[in-house]
Amino acid sequence: MDWVHLHLALNHIPVVGIPFAILVVICGWVRPRREVFMLGLWLTAITSAAAIAIKFTGDEAAAVLNKTADPFVAQHEQSADQATTAVFFLLIASVAALFLGRKGRRVPKMVLVTWLIIGAATCVMLARTANLGGQIVHSEIR
């Protein structure tokens, strides 16, 4: 298995995991279930941290694919850089919400609204990045 295979296998984690974790938080927020809400924040933080690590597999895969001169690689890589920045801010917001909500305290609504806006923007950026990545022809894995 090379970097391209590893990246193709792992990149689905944040693309699917972050929207799922955000839905868990929303469910815990709408139906006042603290356990579900906190679980969603933890899932978001863990998946965001994993997404940042997975970005490095993409950098290595791009180095392999630069030899093929596929025009979508550069677009995908630029979009991935933007999405990773959004994921980083989502990670910070999740950790802040977890910190503010420790020991049974309520997380301020403004923090949750900010977290939700960052989460929605992150999901859009991840979807765009995944779409661009799906357009890359991976003839090297055949």
Backbone as CSV, one residue per row, in Angstrom:
resi,resn,N_x,N_y,N_z,CA_x,CA_y,CA_z,C_x,C_y,C_z
1,MET,0.857,-1.178,0.000,0.000,0.000,0.000,0.899,1.236,0.000
2,ASP,0.625,2.146,-0.913,1.399,3.386,-0.954,0.560,4.534,-0.399
3,TRP,1.090,5.753,-0.488,0.409,6.922,0.088,-0.935,7.197,-0.577
4,VAL,-1.022,6.939,-1.874,-2.290,7.180,-2.574,-3.369,6.246,-2.031
5,HIS,-3.037,4.958,-1.902,-4.001,4.001,-1.350,-4.406,4.384,0.065
6,LEU,-3.422,4.727,0.884,-3.706,5.094,2.273,-4.618,6.314,2.338
7,HIS,-4.321,7.314,1.516,-5.149,8.517,1.502,-6.570,8.209,1.040
8,LEU,-6.694,7.395,-0.002,-8.028,7.029,-0.491,-8.819,6.251,0.558
9,ALA,-8.128,5.456,1.364,-8.815,4.686,2.400,-9.225,5.557,3.583
10,LEU,-8.374,6.492,3.971,-8.614,7.262,5.194,-9.428,8.540,4.996
11,ASN,-9.445,9.086,3.790,-10.079,10.390,3.614,-11.585,10.377,3.820
12,HIS,-12.179,9.198,3.875,-13.619,9.128,4.111,-13.980,9.397,5.571
13,ILE,-13.018,9.220,6.467,-13.292,9.407,7.898,-13.814,10.818,8.186
14,PRO,-13.102,11.877,7.797,-13.635,13.212,8.104,-14.841,13.595,7.249
15,VAL,-14.872,13.128,6.013,-15.969,13.508,5.116,-17.305,12.989,5.629
16,VAL,-17.293,11.799,6.209,-18.510,11.210,6.760,-18.619,11.479,8.262
17,GLY,-17.490,11.404,8.958,-17.489,11.506,10.413,-17.863,12.858,10.966
18,ILE,-17.371,13.921,10.367,-17.660,15.261,10.894,-19.138,15.618,10.734
19,PRO,-19.756,15.428,9.570,-21.202,15.709,9.499,-22.014,14.836,10.463
20,PHE,-21.621,13.562,10.624,-22.311,12.687,11.568,-22.188,13.227,12.995
21,ALA,-20.987,13.620,13.389,-20.768,14.146,14.735,-21.568,15.432,14.959
22,ILE,-21.648,16.258,13.933,-22.434,17.494,14.046,-23.910,17.161,14.231
23,LEU,-24.399,16.161,13.516,-25.794,15.744,13.701,-26.043,15.217,15.112
24,VAL,-25.067,14.521,15.691,-25.202,14.038,17.060,-25.313,15.222,18.025
25,VAL,-24.476,16.238,17.818,-24.544,17.431,18.675,-25.906,18.106,18.531
26,ILE,-26.371,18.249,17.313,-27.671,18.895,17.088,-28.784,18.102,17.763
27,CYS,-28.742,16.777,17.655,-29.759,15.947,18.324,-29.711,16.141,19.837
28,GLY,-28.514,16.205,20.391,-28.383,16.418,21.828,-28.794,17.807,22.268
29,TRP,-28.719,18.757,21.339,-29.086,20.140,21.650,-30.597,20.320,21.540
30,VAL,-31.183,19.787,20.465,-32.622,19.941,20.235,-33.422,19.192,21.293
31,ARG,-33.049,17.953,21.537,-33.656,17.175,22.626,-32.683,17.291,23.773
32,PRO,-32.968,18.055,24.740,-31.969,18.329,25.786,-31.427,17.056,26.440
33,ARG,-30.472,16.458,25.780,-29.799,15.258,26.284,-28.313,15.573,26.390
34,ARG,-27.887,15.887,27.572,-26.501,16.299,27.794,-25.500,15.239,27.337
35,GLU,-25.799,13.969,27.595,-24.864,12.903,27.235,-24.666,12.840,25.718
36,VAL,-25.747,12.963,24.992,-25.679,12.927,23.531,-24.937,14.159,23.013
37,PHE,-25.243,15.298,23.595,-24.606,16.555,23.212,-23.091,16.475,23.420
38,MET,-22.666,16.030,24.591,-21.240,15.947,24.892,-20.559,14.879,24.036
39,LEU,-21.251,13.769,23.785,-20.704,12.743,22.909,-20.440,13.320,21.519
40,GLY,-21.379,14.091,21.007,-21.205,14.717,19.703,-20.018,15.659,19.659
41,LEU,-19.829,16.417,20.736,-18.668,17.319,20.792,-17.365,16.521,20.813
42,TRP,-17.347,15.440,21.592,-16.151,14.586,21.620,-15.902,13.961,20.252
43,LEU,-16.949,13.468,19.612,-16.797,12.883,18.273,-16.274,13.916,17.278
44,THR,-16.784,15.128,17.390,-16.323,16.197,16.499,-14.854,16.498,16.733
45,ALA,-14.459,16.592,17.985,-13.061,16.891,18.298,-12.133,15.779,17.822
46,ILE,-12.509,14.543,18.082,-11.660,13.411,17.694,-11.585,13.285,16.174
47,THR,-12.716,13.414,15.504,-12.733,13.308,14.045,-11.989,14.474,13.403
48,SER,-12.093,15.656,13.987,-11.358,16.807,13.462,-9.857,16.606,13.612
49,ALA,-9.432,16.101,14.748,-8.002,15.827,14.941,-7.521,14.779,13.942
50,ALA,-8.326,13.759,13.718,-7.971,12.732,12.730,-7.899,13.332,11.333
51,ALA,-8.812,14.240,11.014,-8.831,14.861,9.687,-7.547,15.647,9.431
52,ILE,-7.058,16.317,10.460,-5.817,17.083,10.300,-4.660,16.120,10.029
53,ALA,-4.636,15.001,10.732,-3.587,14.002,10.494,-3.718,13.383,9.106
54,ILE,-4.940,13.129,8.681,-5.177,12.519,7.370,-4.739,13.447,6.240
55,LYS,-4.771,14.747,6.471,-4.325,15.712,5.457,-2.889,15.421,5.035
56,PHE,-2.069,14.949,5.973,-0.683,14.671,5.636,-0.540,13.486,4.682
57,THR,-1.478,12.536,4.731,-1.447,11.451,3.741,-1.746,12.004,2.353
58,GLY,-2.586,13.041,2.310,-2.895,13.683,1.036,-1.707,14.418,0.467
59,ASP,-0.912,15.038,1.339,0.296,15.716,0.861,1.260,14.726,0.224
60,GLU,1.415,13.567,0.874,2.303,12.532,0.326,1.733,11.957,-0.972
61,ALA,0.416,11.768,-1.008,-0.216,11.251,-2.226,-0.072,12.250,-3.371
62,ALA,-0.184,13.529,-3.067,-0.032,14.555,-4.106,1.381,14.545,-4.678
63,ALA,2.364,14.276,-3.838,3.741,14.203,-4.323,3.901,13.059,-5.319
64,VAL,3.213,11.950,-5.074,3.244,10.822,-6.007,2.509,11.188,-7.297
65,LEU,1.362,11.843,-7.171,0.526,12.140,-8.338,1.021,13.315,-9.167
66,ASN,1.891,14.155,-8.627,2.400,15.272,-9.420,3.113,14.790,-10.671
67,LYS,3.576,13.553,-10.634,4.219,12.977,-11.815,3.213,12.742,-12.940
68,THR,1.938,12.589,-12.595,0.925,12.310,-13.609,0.365,13.585,-14.236
69,ALA,0.578,14.715,-13.605,0.123,16.018,-14.105,-1.395,16.081,-14.290
70,ASP,-2.138,15.422,-13.413,-3.600,15.505,-13.441,-4.000,16.904,-12.963
71,PRO,-4.759,17.662,-13.766,-5.086,19.034,-13.389,-5.957,19.133,-12.134
72,PHE,-6.652,18.060,-11.789,-7.527,18.106,-10.613,-6.760,17.982,-9.300
73,VAL,-5.525,17.489,-9.362,-4.752,17.294,-8.136,-4.504,18.638,-7.444
74,ALA,-4.095,19.641,-8.206,-3.800,20.950,-7.609,-5.064,21.586,-7.029
75,GLN,-6.182,21.468,-7.748,-7.441,22.024,-7.235,-7.869,21.301,-5.960
76,HIS,-7.752,19.989,-5.966,-8.122,19.199,-4.795,-7.232,19.545,-3.603
77,GLU,-5.942,19.698,-3.863,-5.004,20.009,-2.776,-5.278,21.394,-2.184
78,GLN,-5.577,22.374,-3.031,-5.898,23.711,-2.534,-7.190,23.688,-1.723
79,SER,-8.185,22.980,-2.208,-9.439,22.859,-1.478,-9.229,22.126,-0.158
80,ALA,-8.369,21.116,-0.152,-8.069,20.375,1.078,-7.379,21.263,2.104
81,ASP,-6.512,22.156,1.645,-5.868,23.092,2.569,-6.912,23.995,3.236
82,GLN,-7.854,24.483,2.445,-8.918,25.325,2.996,-9.801,24.543,3.959
83,ALA,-10.158,23.316,3.579,-11.001,22.486,4.445,-10.277,22.142,5.743
84,THR,-8.987,21.889,5.656,-8.222,21.584,6.864,-8.175,22.782,7.802
85,THR,-8.103,23.973,7.258,-8.159,25.167,8.094,-9.504,25.255,8.807
86,ALA,-10.576,24.990,8.084,-11.907,24.999,8.702,-12.018,23.911,9.766
87,VAL,-11.467,22.735,9.488,-11.491,21.641,10.459,-10.723,22.040,11.717
88,PHE,-9.620,22.733,11.539,-8.830,23.200,12.685,-9.661,24.137,13.566
89,PHE,-10.376,25.066,12.939,-11.229,25.976,13.713,-12.376,25.217,14.383
90,LEU,-12.907,24.199,13.707,-13.947,23.370,14.315,-13.397,22.615,15.521
91,LEU,-12.180,22.135,15.414,-11.534,21.463,16.542,-11.390,22.411,17.730
92,ILE,-10.936,23.622,17.467,-10.789,24.613,18.542,-12.149,24.921,19.168
93,ALA,-13.164,25.109,18.342,-14.503,25.408,18.855,-15.055,24.231,19.664
94,SER,-14.783,23.012,19.226,-15.260,21.832,19.946,-14.581,21.709,21.305
95,VAL,-13.276,21.907,21.319,-12.541,21.836,22.586,-13.007,22.952,23.523
96,ALA,-13.247,24.134,22.987,-13.746,25.240,23.818,-15.112,24.908,24.401
97,ALA,-16.003,24.338,23.585,-17.335,23.962,24.073,-17.235,22.866,25.128
98,LEU,-16.337,21.904,24.906,-16.140,20.850,25.901,-15.605,21.426,27.209
99,PHE,-14.693,22.362,27.096,-14.125,22.995,28.293,-15.189,23.782,29.051
100,LEU,-15.975,24.556,28.314,-17.019,25.358,28.960,-18.138,24.498,29.532
101,GLY,-18.342,23.314,28.955,-19.417,22.439,29.408,-18.983,21.392,30.431
102,ARG,-17.762,21.498,30.909,-17.283,20.494,31.867,-18.015,20.618,33.197
103,LYS,-18.033,19.534,33.925,-18.638,19.457,35.263,-20.111,19.871,35.265
104,GLY,-20.820,19.536,34.206,-22.254,19.772,34.169,-22.697,21.185,33.835
105,ARG,-21.773,22.051,33.515,-22.149,23.431,33.169,-22.793,23.473,31.793
106,ARG,-23.614,24.487,31.588,-24.222,24.693,30.271,-23.247,25.451,29.382
107,VAL,-23.182,25.016,28.136,-22.362,25.714,27.150,-23.160,26.927,26.682
108,PRO,-22.563,28.132,26.712,-23.297,29.319,26.271,-23.814,29.173,24.838
109,LYS,-25.028,29.696,24.616,-25.652,29.583,23.287,-24.805,30.208,22.190
110,MET,-24.144,31.310,22.503,-23.320,31.977,21.495,-22.168,31.069,21.039
111,VAL,-21.625,30.308,21.972,-20.560,29.359,21.623,-21.118,28.274,20.711
112,LEU,-22.319,27.790,21.027,-22.937,26.746,20.209,-23.293,27.247,18.819
113,VAL,-23.794,28.451,18.736,-24.139,29.017,17.431,-22.874,29.193,16.591
114,THR,-21.819,29.698,17.213,-20.540,29.852,16.512,-20.017,28.492,16.062
115,TRP,-20.095,27.510,16.955,-19.659,26.155,16.637,-20.445,25.602,15.451
116,LEU,-21.750,25.843,15.459,-22.609,25.333,14.384,-22.289,25.995,13.042
117,ILE,-22.015,27.266,13.048,-21.651,27.974,11.810,-20.332,27.432,11.263
118,ILE,-19.354,27.269,12.150,-18.064,26.712,11.729,-18.255,25.287,11.220
119,GLY,-19.097,24.513,11.914,-19.362,23.138,11.494,-20.014,23.058,10.133
120,ALA,-20.982,23.929,9.878,-21.656,23.931,8.574,-20.686,24.314,7.461
121,ALA,-19.875,25.333,7.710,-18.881,25.747,6.710,-17.874,24.635,6.460
122,THR,-17.487,23.939,7.519,-16.542,22.834,7.381,-17.134,21.718,6.527
123,CYS,-18.386,21.393,6.760,-19.040,20.337,5.967,-19.090,20.704,4.487
124,VAL,-19.380,21.956,4.189,-19.413,22.401,2.792,-18.026,22.288,2.163
125,MET,-17.009,22.719,2.909,-15.642,22.653,2.374,-15.174,21.208,2.199
126,LEU,-15.536,20.343,3.130,-15.183,18.930,2.990,-15.881,18.305,1.787
127,ALA,-17.136,18.668,1.569,-17.870,18.131,0.421,-17.233,18.590,-0.892
128,ARG,-16.848,19.853,-0.941,-16.192,20.374,-2.150,-14.867,19.661,-2.390
129,THR,-14.097,19.476,-1.330,-12.811,18.799,-1.448,-12.996,17.352,-1.904
130,ALA,-13.980,16.669,-1.329,-14.251,15.288,-1.717,-14.687,15.213,-3.183
131,ASN,-15.491,16.160,-3.620,-15.939,16.181,-5.011,-14.756,16.362,-5.956
132,LEU,-13.879,17.287,-5.623,-12.699,17.501,-6.469,-11.780,16.283,-6.447
133,GLY,-11.643,15.659,-5.293,-10.811,14.460,-5.195,-11.383,13.303,-5.992
134,GLY,-12.698,13.223,-6.050,-13.339,12.156,-6.815,-13.135,12.294,-8.308
135,GLN,-12.764,13.474,-8.757,-12.532,13.696,-10.180,-11.116,13.318,-10.620
136,ILE,-10.261,13.023,-9.645,-8.895,12.626,-9.981,-8.917,11.187,-10.493
137,VAL,-8.287,10.977,-11.627,-8.205,9.637,-12.196,-7.018,8.929,-11.546
138,HIS,-7.321,7.823,-10.881,-6.272,7.093,-10.160,-5.858,5.851,-10.934
139,SER,-5.252,6.081,-12.085,-4.805,4.952,-12.899,-3.624,4.228,-12.257
140,GLU,-2.921,4.878,-11.335,-1.751,4.256,-10.707,-2.120,3.142,-9.718
141,ILE,-3.387,3.056,-9.336,-3.772,2.005,-8.393,-4.330,0.771,-9.081
142,ARG,-4.382,0.784,-10.379,-4.889,-0.378,-11.123,-3.828,-1.439,-11.260
